Amino acid sequence: MKFRCDRDDLSEALQTVQRGVSSRPGIPALTGVLMQVAPEGTLTLTTTDLEVSARLTIGVEAQEEGVALVPARLLGDTVKSLSDAPVEFEADQAQARIRCAAYEGALRLLPAEDFPALQPPSGIRVSVEAARFAEGVGQVARAASRDEARPVLTGVLLEVSREGLTLVSTDSYRLAVRELVATAGGEARAIVPERAMSEAGRAAGGMDKGDVELFVDESQVSFEIGNLTLTSRLIEGEFPNYRQLLPEAYESRLTVSRQQLIDAVHRVGLFARDTSPVRLEFNALGVKLSSSSPDLGQAVEAVEARYEGEDLTAAFNPTYLADGLAAASGETVRLEVRDGLKPGVVRGESDDFTYLVMPVRLPTPVG
């Protein structure tokens, strides 16, 4: 194979597909990027770790078609370091030769026949606006669990209906739900690893405009994002019935500047620990935040806001609460509470995103 292309185009493409490269030294072929040159002038780069695969096609000046499996990270680092000049790439059965300006290098190839065959996208097709999809993934992925003991919770649930697409994640301490307008060819339900969802969201966020195409079948999900295709295995298991956790209504609601409340939670949360969360006291003036620790000290801050409901006190993990506030959209947020024992609900200026955060039970006063 032999081709010539722009250095920046090749470098950017290699950096993109490197996210699918395996770090398992026991399977050398999975540390490579499969390069395929077609006569019509395209270069297709493919990587996989058997869980997530990435395939990207760019235009090149094709001089000879062919296939080569090249060590991905070494090639990516090499191309990234080259001068801003056209790159000439040529490969035979044993090695690849790279020329750029005054640079010449040779990389030993991996056996291309050892690279696994990948299934093409198939299943229910879903089309969703790229910018909205990227925003939605960013909102829900943060609530996925990192505990591999419960693999179902480490993923993001995709619920596909003819009305749209719903993204859901939970680590049992908080729950994030985002509704997206989408066009779907049927109904589907799948649990996608958070890593794959985040990669797809990141790629979609880089698009100026256009749609993301999803293909969901029984064993995998594929995301077609511009000229990039990301494919991931699905997580097997039953996702919790999250709908029964969503409250129909709350009697008490705080409407407040999102950034002011985020900043206050961060400042007061510096003195909080797992056993001493941030207390929120809701009243007609707004909300008063406080936290204390025998080892660190204490902090109190009042935030003016509009509050509707009875005076009450609730306590939350400051990290989880701040995550929900950061994920909500708009300049103001609504924090809905019922009492110190029910989840708090964070919503932005739109109702398409809902974030539940479990309260931390406060000790009962003695006497």
C-alpha positions in Angstrom: 0.0 0.0 0.0 1.1 3.5 -0.7 -0.5 7.0 -0.2 0.3 10.6 0.4 -1.8 12.9 2.6 -1.8 16.0 4.8 0.1 15.6 8.1 -2.6 17.3 10.2 -5.4 15.2 8.7 -3.6 11.9 9.4 -2.5 13.0 12.9 -6.0 14.0 13.9 -7.5 10.8 12.5 -4.9 8.6 14.4 -5.6 10.5 17.6 -9.3 9.8 17.2 -9.1 6.1 16.6 -6.5 5.6 19.3 -9.3 5.6 21.8 -10.2 2.1 20.7 -6.7 0.7 21.0 -6.3 -2.1 23.5 -3.8 -1.8 26.3 -3.6 -5.6 26.7 0.0 -6.6 25.9 -1.1 -10.3 25.6 -2.9 -9.6 22.3 -0.4 -7.7 20.0 -2.8 -7.3 17.1 -5.2 -5.2 19.3 -2.4 -2.7 19.9 -2.4 -1.9 16.2 -4.4 0.3 13.8 -5.6 -1.4 10.7 -4.9 0.8 7.7 -6.7 0.2 4.4 -6.2 2.2 1.3 -8.8 2.0 -1.4 -8.3 2.9 -5.1 -10.8 5.7 -5.0 -8.6 7.7 -2.6 -9.6 6.8 0.9 -7.7 5.6 3.9 -9.7 3.7 6.6 -8.3 3.4 10.1 -9.7 0.8 12.4 -8.9 -0.1 16.1 -10.6 -2.3 18.6 -10.1 -3.7 22.1 -12.9 -6.3 21.5 -15.2 -4.1 23.6 -15.2 -0.9 21.7 -14.1 -0.4 18.1 -13.4 2.8 16.1 -13.4 3.2 12.3 -12.6 6.5 10.5 -12.2 7.3 6.8 -10.3 10.2 5.4 -9.3 11.3 1.9 -5.8 10.7 0.7 -3.8 10.6 -2.5 -3.9 6.8 -3.1 -1.0 5.5 -5.1 -1.3 1.8 -4.3 -4.1 0.0 -2.5 -3.5 -2.4 0.4 -3.8 -3.3 4.1 -1.3 -2.9 6.9 -1.5 -3.3 10.7 0.7 -0.7 12.3 1.5 -0.2 16.1 -1.1 2.5 16.8 0.5 4.6 19.5 4.0 4.6 17.9 2.5 5.7 14.6 0.3 8.3 16.2 3.2 9.8 18.2 5.5 9.7 15.1 3.0 11.5 12.8 2.1 14.1 15.5 5.8 15.0 15.8 6.4 15.5 12.1 6.9 18.8 10.4 3.9 20.6 8.8 4.4 19.0 5.4 2.8 16.2 3.3 3.3 12.7 4.7 4.2 9.8 2.3 3.4 6.4 3.7 4.4 3.1 2.1 4.1 -0.5 3.5 5.1 -3.9 2.4 4.6 -7.2 4.2 7.2 -6.5 6.9 7.4 -2.7 7.6 6.0 0.7 6.9 8.1 3.6 5.7 7.2 7.2 6.5 8.6 10.3 4.8 7.9 13.9 5.7 10.2 16.8 4.7 13.7 15.7 5.9 12.3 12.8 8.1 12.5 9.1 7.1 11.4 6.3 9.4 10.4 2.7 9.3 8.0 0.8 11.6 7.7 -3.0 11.9 4.2 -4.2 11.1 2.0 -6.5 13.1 0.3 -9.5 11.3 -2.8 -8.0 9.7 -4.5 -11.5 9.6 -4.6 -11.5 13.4 -6.8 -8.4 13.5 -10.4 -9.4 14.4 -13.2 -9.0 11.8 -15.8 -6.5 12.9 -19.5 -6.7 12.4 -21.0 -3.9 10.4 -23.7 -1.6 12.0 -27.1 -3.2 12.1 -30.4 -3.1 14.0 -32.9 -0.4 14.8 -31.8 2.9 13.3 -32.0 6.1 15.3 -31.2 9.7 14.1 -30.6 12.5 16.6 -29.1 16.0 16.4 -25.4 15.8 17.1 -25.3 18.8 19.4 -28.2 17.6 21.5 -26.8 14.1 21.7 -23.4 15.4 22.9 -25.1 17.6 25.5 -27.3 14.7 26.7 -24.4 12.2 27.0 -22.5 14.8 29.0 -25.4 15.2 31.4 -26.0 11.5 32.1 -22.6 9.8 31.9 -21.4 11.4 35.1 -24.0 9.5 37.1 -22.9 6.0 35.9 -21.3 3.8 38.5 -17.6 3.0 38.6 -18.2 -0.1 40.6 -17.5 -3.2 38.4 -19.2 -5.4 41.0 -22.5 -4.1 39.5 -21.7 -4.0 35.8 -25.3 -3.0 34.8 -24.9 0.3 36.6 -21.6 1.1 34.9 -23.5 1.7 31.6 -25.9 4.2 30.2 -29.4 2.9 29.3 -30.7 3.7 25.9 -34.4 3.6 25.5 -35.5 4.0 21.9 -39.1 4.6 20.9 -40.8 6.2 18.0 -41.2 9.3 20.1 -37.5 9.8 20.8 -34.5 8.6 22.7 -34.0 8.5 26.5 -30.6 8.3 28.1 -30.4 7.1 31.7 -27.7 6.3 34.3 -27.5 5.7 38.0 -24.9 4.6 40.6 -27.7 4.1 43.2 -26.8 7.4 44.8 -28.0 9.6 42.0 -30.0 9.2 38.8 -29.8 11.2 35.6 -32.4 11.1 32.8 -32.3 13.0 29.5 -35.0 13.0 26.9 -34.0 13.6 23.3 -36.0 14.3 20.2 -35.1 11.6 17.7 -36.3 9.7 14.7 -36.4 6.0 15.2 -37.3 3.0 13.0 -38.6 1.0 15.9 -38.2 0.4 19.6 -35.1 -0.9 21.4 -33.5 -1.0 24.9 -29.8 -1.4 25.5 -27.2 -0.8 28.1 -24.0 0.8 26.6 -20.7 1.0 28.6 -20.2 4.5 29.9 -16.8 4.7 28.2 -18.3 4.1 24.7 -21.1 6.6 25.3 -18.7 9.3 26.4 -16.5 8.7 23.4 -19.5 9.0 21.1 -20.6 12.1 22.9 -17.2 13.7 22.6 -17.1 12.9 18.9 -20.6 14.3 18.4 -19.6 17.5 20.2 -16.9 18.1 17.6 -19.4 18.3 14.8 -20.5 21.7 13.6 -23.9 20.5 12.6 -25.7 17.3 11.4 -27.0 14.2 13.0 -25.7 11.2 14.8 -27.0 7.8 13.5 -27.3 5.0 16.0 -27.9 1.4 15.2 -29.0 -0.8 18.1 -29.3 -4.6 17.9 -29.2 -7.4 20.5 -25.5 -7.5 21.0 -24.0 -4.2 20.0 -24.6 -0.5 19.3 -23.0 1.6 16.6 -22.7 5.4 16.3 -22.1 6.9 12.9 -20.7 10.4 13.6 -19.6 12.1 10.4 -16.9 9.8 8.9 -16.3 8.1 12.3 -18.1 4.8 13.3 -17.9 3.7 16.9 -19.2 0.3 17.8 -19.5 -1.1 21.3 -20.7 -4.4 22.9 -23.7 -4.1 25.1 -23.8 -4.8 28.8 -26.0 -7.8 29.6 -28.5 -7.6 32.5 -31.6 -5.8 33.7 -31.4 -2.1 34.3 -33.3 -0.9 37.4 -36.8 0.4 36.9 -35.9 4.0 37.1 -39.4 5.3 36.2 -40.8 4.3 39.6 -38.2 6.6 41.2 -39.3 9.7 39.3 -41.6 11.7 41.5 -44.9 13.0 40.1 -44.7 16.3 42.1 -42.9 18.0 44.9 -44.5 20.4 47.4 -41.3 22.5 47.8 -39.2 24.2 45.1 -36.2 26.5 45.1 -35.5 28.5 42.0 -32.0 29.9 42.1 -29.1 31.1 40.0 -27.3 27.9 38.9 -23.8 29.3 39.1 -24.4 30.9 42.6 -25.6 27.7 44.0 -22.8 25.7 42.4 -20.2 28.0 43.9 -21.8 27.9 47.3 -21.9 24.1 47.3 -18.2 24.0 46.3 -17.1 26.4 49.0 -19.2 24.9 51.8 -18.5 21.4 50.6 -14.7 21.9 51.3 -15.6 21.2 55.0 -17.8 18.2 54.3 -16.9 14.6 54.6 -18.8 11.3 53.9 -20.3 11.4 57.4 -20.9 15.2 57.4 -22.6 16.3 54.2 -23.7 19.8 53.2 -27.0 20.8 55.0 -29.4 22.9 53.1 -32.0 24.9 55.1 -34.8 26.1 52.9 -36.9 29.2 53.9 -38.6 32.2 52.5 -35.3 34.0 51.9 -33.8 31.2 49.9 -31.4 28.5 51.2 -28.6 28.4 53.8 -25.8 25.9 53.3 -23.6 24.7 56.1 -21.1 21.9 56.8 -18.7 21.1 59.6 -16.0 18.7 60.4 -14.3 18.1 63.8 -10.9 18.0 62.0 -11.4 20.8 59.5 -13.8 23.4 60.9 -17.1 24.7 59.5 -18.6 26.9 56.9 -22.0 28.6 56.4 -23.3 30.5 53.3 -26.7 31.9 52.5 -28.0 32.1 48.9 -30.9 34.4 48.0 -33.5 32.6 45.9 -37.3 32.1 45.4 -38.6 29.3 47.6 -42.1 27.9 47.5 -43.1 25.5 50.3 -42.7 24.8 54.0 -39.4 25.5 55.8 -37.3 22.3 55.8 -33.8 20.9 56.0 -32.1 18.3 53.8 -28.5 17.1 53.4 -26.7 15.9 50.4 -23.3 14.7 49.3 -21.8 18.0 47.9 -20.1 16.3 44.9 -23.2 14.6 43.8 -25.3 17.7 44.2 -22.8 19.9 42.4 -22.6 17.4 39.5 -26.4 17.7 39.0 -26.3 21.5 39.1 -23.4 21.5 36.6 -25.3 19.2 34.3 -28.5 21.2 34.2 -28.9 23.8 31.4 -29.7 27.4 31.7 -28.9 30.3 34.1 -31.4 29.2 36.7 -32.1 25.8 38.2 -35.0 24.3 40.2 -34.2 22.2 43.2 -37.2 20.3 44.3 -37.4 18.7 47.8 -40.0 17.0 49.9 -38.3 16.3 53.2 -34.9 15.1 54.4 -35.7 11.5 53.5 -36.8 11.8 49.9 -34.5 12.4 46.9 -33.9 15.9 45.8 -34.6 16.7 42.1 -32.5 19.1 40.0 -34.0 20.5 36.8 -32.7 23.2 34.5 -34.8 25.6 32.5 -36.0 22.7 30.4 -37.9 19.7 31.6 -36.0 17.3 29.3 -33.3 16.7 31.9 -34.0 15.3 35.4 -31.4 14.6 38.1 -32.2 12.8 41.3 -29.8 12.8 44.2 -30.3 10.8 47.4 -30.3 12.6 50.7 -27.9 11.9 53.5 -29.9 11.1 56.7 -29.1 13.6 59.4 -28.8 12.4 63.0 -32.0 12.9 65.1 -31.5 15.5 67.8 -31.5 14.1 71.4 -34.0 15.4 73.9 
